């Protein structure tokens, strides 16, 4: 039976940002390179790119010999531990990728090993070649690749006690689950610290999201579920006044450069009032809408507990559970919000943007930035017309700068 070694890697220039993967299949007996794969995959996180590299490597090995045994070597601790079954896969972006990778070969034919980054140069260079090719408006070509030669040179230099960095080295950063994912993904493990490699210390201005919860509606003081599946109420007189005060406060600060709103009426009305004060247009982003609370829309928490006690208990305990009547789970909301976040980070890199949205999307963005577990959503208080802020840096780090500030509503 033949034995292959698959080395795979992925990188994101921004995390999330322009991303690509690289994979190489090696004959375990001779050390000969049998196949190389690399591809630019658009805007994605490091972890998504790493999983895509793994899948490409396994498929290349399968094309060579579906009966072979495969030993996977990667410098992603997250991917190796998850595919080995030692860490749980909780993040919704990772689950389908891991499932896809596990289907290529029967599990008994594949083993996994973590290696230091220095031992994964070939795949790393393939990933960078794919990203560089896209930057030039081209597609990666195996015929033009020098990854194998560069990896060999780096290995020789390392053995001699030196270092031979290439121009592309250091464009890849590594974070346990990316800017918008869970640091506790590995069941009790600690997230790896970001590594900037040879990248310059000055990463430029971050994309800063100022997060504004809409002003009050008639349902707000009554603390009723009001998501995207209900009556879509407009602002009350109190809510319009709150929006005016937010606009005045943001005008004094003078930092907001663009405004993006959820499509729901209360957020578009809040955004419109603020935009008129700042002299800006409003862009609508579907991914910023509130969770659909199904049959719970318009009810208080107590009414839901009385009518649907079992469904409520399940919803409080499991982010995958959906509200009664086909509502949206918090896991599905997180997936949607993370996708919107990634798109907006790419669109507004280095700028300050006001996102006018709702309780769950704002709490979700904060949770993902902190790497906090899903249950943290129930441990945050977010007032109507409050301001929060998160900065997203080029190395993939996110910094929560403000949360639930209501000082502009006083006096």
N, C-alpha and C positions, 0 to 999 in steps of 0.2 A: 504493500500500500504506500502510495506517495505521501509525503509530508510537506506542507507548505508553511511558510511564515508570512503572515500578513502584518505589515506595519502601516498604520493609518494616523492621520492627523487632520485637524481643521483649524481655521483661524478666522477672526473677525476684526476688521480694522475699525473699531469703535465699540463693539460688543454691547448692543447690536450695532452692526454696520456692514459695509461691503464684506462678503465672506466667501470662502472657498475651502475645498478639501483636497487632500492628496492621499493616495494609497499605493502601496507597492506589494507585489506578491513575489516571494523569494523561495527558491528551492532549498529546503532545509538541509539536504545532503551536500549540495555543491556551493551554496551561497549565491547562485546565479539569479539575477533579476529576471523574472519571467513575464511580468506585466506591470504597467504603471497606469494609474488613473488619477485625473485631476479635473476639477470643474469649479467654475464660479457659480454660486448659488443665490446671488442677490443679497439683500439685507437679512442678516440672521445673527444669532449669538454664537459664541465659540462652541458651546456644547452641542447645538444643533449641527454646526459644521463638522464637529468631531464624529458625531453619530453618522452623518452622511458619508464621511470618509470611511468609517468602518463598514457600512453597507456596501459601498463601492468596492472595497478591497475583498470582502467576502464573495461578492458576485463575480469578481474577476477570477478568484480562485476556483469558484464553482464551474466557471466556463472552461477552465483548464482541466479539471478532474473532479466531478461531483462526489467521487468516492474517497477523496483524499482526507487526511486529518489536517487540521489547521490550527496553528498556534498564533494567536493575535497578540501583538505587542503595541502598546500605546502609552503615551505619557499623560493621558487623561485619567486621573484616579477615579473620577466620577463614572466614566463610561466603563472602565474595567470592573469596578466594584459592582455596578448595577448589572452588567451582563453576566458577571460571575454569580449573581444571586445573593451577594452579601449585603448590598444596600437596596432599600426599597426605592421604587421609581414612583415619585409622587407628582412631579410636574407634568401637566397635560401635554406640553410640547415634546417631552422625552418618551412618553409611553408608546405612541405609535411607531417611533423610530426604533426603539428597542425591540418591539414586537417584529418589525420588519427585518431587523438584523438577525433575530433568533430563528427566522423561518428559512434562511438561505441554506444552511446545513442542519442536519440532525444535531441536537445538542451534544450528543456523545462524541461527535467528531471535532468539536471546537474547544480549545482551552484559551485562557486569557492571562496576560501578564502585564503588570505595570512596569514601565521603564522610565528612567530620567529623560528629560527633553533632549539632552546631548546625544542620546542613543537613538533618537528618532528623526535625525536630520533629513533623511531622504524624503520621507512623507511630508515633513515640514516645508521643505523647499518646493515640493510639488504644489502644495496648497498656495504658497506665495507666488509661484509661477502663474497659477490660474487667476489669482487676484490681479497680478501685474498685467496679464494679457487683457483682462477685461478693461483695465484702466486705459490701455492703448486702443480699445475698441476692437480687440481681436479675441479669438477663442484659443484656449490652450491646445497645443499640439505636441504629441509625444515625440515627433520627429525633431522638434526644436528644443526639447527639454535638455537642460544640463544638470538637473537635480542629482542624478546618480553620481556624476563626476564631482560636483560641489560637495556632496555628502562624503565621498571618499577623501577629498582634500581636507575637509574639516576633521574627519576621523584621524587622518595622518598627523594633522597639526596638533590635535589633542593628545595623541600618543607621544608627540615630541615635546609636550609641555606648553605649547603655544595655543593661539586662538585665531581662527580665520573667519571673522564675521563677513557676511555678504550685505549688500545694500538693503536687501529685503528683510534681513534678520531683525527681530524685535518688533515687527509690525503686528505680531500675534500676541495677544494678552490672554491670560488664563484666570478665570474666576470660577468658583465652584459651580454656580448655575447661571452666570450672566447677571446683567444689571437688574433684570426683572424676574429672577427666579429664586428658588428657595435654598437658603444656605444650609438648611437641615435636611437636604434631599437624601443624604447618605445615612439616614437613621442613626442619629447619635454622633455623627462625625462633625468636625469643624471645617468650615469653608476654607479653601486655600486662599492665601493672600494674592492680590493681583501682582503680576510680574510684568514690568515694562521692558525688560531685556535691554536692547540697545536704543530704545526709543528716547527722544529728548525729554527732559524733565518737564518742560513747558508744553502742556497738551492743548493750550488755547482755551477760549471761553467755553463753558459747558452749555448744553441746551437746558434752559431753566423753565420748568413748568410751574406757573403760579396757579394753584388749584382753587377755584371758587365754587363753593356749593351755592346753588340757586337761592334766591330769596324765598320767604315763606309763601305757601299757598294756603287756602282754607283748611287743608288737611294737616298741615304741619303742626299747629298747636295741639291738635287732637291726637298726635302721634299715631297716625294711621299708615298702614302700608300703602305706599304710592310709588309704583314702579313704572315700567314701560308697557304693562299690559292692562292698565286701568283707564281712568277717565281723562288722563292728561290735563290736569287742572292748570289754569293760568295763575299768575301771582295775585296775591291779595294786595290791598292797599298798603299793608305793613311791609309786604315783600317788595313792592315797588320802591318804597322809601329806603329799604335796606340796600337795594341795588343802586340807588342814587348815591348813598353814602359810600358804597364801595367804589363807585366811579370817581367820586371826589378824592378819595384817599389814593387811588392808583394814579390819578392825574397829578397829585402832588409829588408822588415818587418818580413819575416820568420814566419808568423802566420797561413797561410792557410794549412790545413791538408788533404783536399780532394777537388775535383773539380767535379761539376755536370753541365751538359749542356743541353740546349734545343736541340731537334733533327734537327733543321734547319741548313743549310749549313754555314751561316754566324756566328752562335754561336759555332758550332762544330769547325770551323776553328780558331776562336778567342781562344776558350778553348784549342785547340791543341797547339797553339803557347805559351800560358801561361804555359800549363802543361809541355812542353819541358823545359822551363826555371826553373820550380819548381821541376822537377823530379817526377811528379805525373801522375797517370792515370786519364782518363775522363770517368765518368759515364753519360749516357744519360737518361734524365727524360722527358717523353712525355708531362707531365703537364706544363712544362715551355715554351712551344712553344708560339709564338705570336698569337694574335687574327686573325681569318680569316675575312678579310675585303670584301669578296664577289666580286661583280662587281667593287668595288672601287680600287682593287689591281692595283698598277702601276700608279694611277691617283694622281694629286695634290688636295689639299683641294678645290682650286678654280674650278677645273674641275668637281669635285663631286658636288659642289654647283650649277654649271651651268647645269649639266645633270640630277641630282637627287635631286632637292631642297627640296621636301617634305620629302623624306627619310632621308636626312641629318638633317633637322630640328627635326624630330622625334628622331633620334639617339642622337642628342645633348641634348635632353630634358629627355629622358627615358633610363635608363640602360638596360631595357628589350628589347628595339628596336634593330633590327638587320640591318646590312648594306644591301643594295640592292643585290638581287641575292642569298639569303640564307647564308649570312655571319653569324658570331658569335656575339651575344650581349655581352656587358660588364658584364652583370649579369652572363651569362654562363661562361665567362672567369674567373670571380671572383670565381665561384664555383669550376672550374677546378684547378685554382691556389691554392686555399685554401686547396684542397685535397692533392695536391703535397706538399705544405708547411707542412701539418700535418705528412705526410709520412716521409719527410726529417728530421723534428724535432725529430721524434722517432728514425730514423736511425742514426742521428749524434748528439745525446744528449751530451752536454759538449764539442763539438768540433767546430772548425772554418772551414766553408765550403764556397768555391767560387761557386756561382751560376751564370753561364753565360747564359744570357737570353735577353729579349727584353723590349721595352718601357712599354707596357701595363702590363705584369706580374710584373715588378719592381714597377711601380706606384701602382699596386693593392696590393702588399705586404706591401708597405708603408702605403697606405690608411687603410688597415685592421689593421695594428699594431697601428695606431693612432686612430682608431674608427671614421674615417672621412667619410662623405657621398660620394656616388658615383660621384657626380659632381666635387669632388676634383681632379679627374683624369685630368680634363681640366685645372687645376690651378698649375700643376707641369711641370717644364722644365727638360728634361733628355737628356743630351748630349751623343753622341756616345763615347764609351769606358770610360764612367764615372763610378765611384764607389760609392755605397751606402752600408749601413750596418744596420742590425737589429739583436738584441739579444733577444732570447726567453728563459724566465726563467721557472723554475719548478713550480712556483705558478700560471702560466698562463699569467703573464705580458709579454709585449713585449716593447722593448726600441729601438727607432730609433736613431742610433748613428752617422750616416753619410748620406748625401744625395747629389748626383750629384757632387762629387768631381772630378775635372779634373786637379788638380795640377800636377799630374804625366805626363801630356801631354805637359807641358810648358817647354821651354828651351831646 
